[in-house]
């Protein structure tokens, strides 16, 4: 069985030790690196190419949200899970806008942590049930932030969005940009998550509203 390669980014050594101890008990995971700040985390991701980064949200200097934004710009295939002691919905929205695939509370049961991470890495779940419930509440009550600004997108995502607005398929986009169709699919997934949209039609409409189209 191939193990999921993990990088831990947290400025507290005790927190990193606790996370390592928990993951070491599960054969699904292999910790390949640790960093004590966002800057180091970004560099490690470029060097080690992990499957997932467990990213503390509050760190001095380059915090977890900024580090997430930079990692997703440089290595969009790497999954990022934000770690926090708070279930602040504003933090969750920001984390998703910056490209994070998940959000875990540090006080959650270790068994829930492991189950959630496995589900995420096997693409069975994108957001923990607790946090998803908060999101659904916001949708029901209409208390959502304004539509995400195009500035949350990477240059490549903006480029792909323009082709989506023209009605091109993933295969056509891949040929135009000389990248694999799998890479295009990953970008599409990130676009939908960042913009809180469900499908290509909504993406095209977003592109038109914000003038992100090609001639």
DAGI-V737575 format. One record per backbone hydrogen bond with DSSP energy under -1.0 kcal/mol. NH is the residue of the N-H (numbers start at 1). CO is the residue of the C=O. If there is no record, write none. Layout:
BEGIN
nh->[NH NH]
co->[CO CO]
END
This chain:
BEGIN
nh->[4 6 7 8 9 10 16 17 18 19 20 21 22 23 24 26 29 30 32 33 35 38 41 42 43 44 45 46 47 48 49 51 52 53 54 55 56 57 64 67 68 69 70 71 72 73 74 75 78 79 81 82 83 84 92 93 94 95 96 97 98 99 100 101 102 104 106 108 113 114 115 116 117 118 119 120 121 122 123 124 132 133 134 135 136 137 138 139 140 141 142 143 144 152 153 158 159 160 161 162 163 164 165 167 168 173 174 175 176 177 179 184 185 186 187 188 189 190 191 192 193 194 195 197 203 204 205 206 207 208 209 210 211 212]
co->[28 30 52 33 54 35 12 13 14 15 16 17 18 19 20 23 26 4 6 6 8 62 37 38 39 40 41 42 43 44 45 5 5 79 7 81 9 83 57 63 64 65 66 67 68 69 70 71 75 51 53 102 55 104 88 89 90 91 92 93 94 96 95 80 80 82 84 105 109 110 111 112 113 114 115 116 117 118 120 119 128 129 130 131 132 133 134 135 136 137 138 138 142 149 150 154 155 156 157 158 159 160 161 164 163 169 170 171 172 173 174 180 181 182 183 184 185 186 187 188 189 190 191 192 199 200 201 202 203 204 205 206 208 207]
END
